[in-house]
Amino acid sequence: MFTVRKAAERGHADHGWLDTYHSFSFADYHDDAHMGFRALRVLNEDRVKPGMGFGTHGHRDMEIVSYVLEGALQHKDSMGTGSTIVPGDVQYMSAGAGIRHSEFNASETGLLHFVQIWILPDRAGYVPRYDQKRFERHDRLGRLRLVASPDGAEGSIAIRQDARLHASVLDEEMSTSLVLPKGRHLWVQALRGAVDVNGNVLSAGDGLAASDETDFAFRPRGGAAEFLVFDLA
């Protein structure tokens, strides 16, 4: 069974400095029909104006992954981590028993465009931790590149949940596929361009949920496509 979540149907807020879309309920946006999908709880697409950002704030018991599409994201946290995330980087922060951090657009002139993902951990109270890895475009081109997994397989980031996150870029005429064991669930988030998933065409910002399906084929439509694929218990 496939269910498409169209980009225009997402929650939306324009705060001036932040233009944000929520695939699932978040902050002032609440929709009982869209509270998450399996362990995937938050999927926000954010555009942050130059020099602006999220001041120091706290999180706990959440696996947080950030994927930058444009610009640079400056991160600082209470573990002493300071880093700048640019396109090709995948950032991970396990909030565990509690952590505080800030996120800002590192540029005074350019826009920051990124996707923030929250995944529920497999239990509460972990010691917080941080990781960041780079996956070049050629590593994601024409394939599903595993970027996060429970065991850090294939050089991916190890997260605390039975969830696997793949990133992909498909140029015209390319295709890729995925076979899941029975009982698994799939979420696809289109980031740029349009991608066909088993006959369902997703444009940028669209999401697709799949349950009771095992075989998936991905093809770009009308040019290059960039997208994320979540394999969830």
Secondary structure by P-SEA (a helix, b strand, c coil): ccccccccccbbbbcccccccccccccccccccccccccccbbbbbbbccccccccccccccbbbbbbccbbbbbbccccccccccccbbbbbccccccccccccccccbbbbbbbbbbbccccccccbbbbbbbcccccccccccccccccccccccccccbbbbbbcccccccccccccccbbbbbbbcccccccccccccccbbbbbccccbbbbbbccccccbbbbbcc
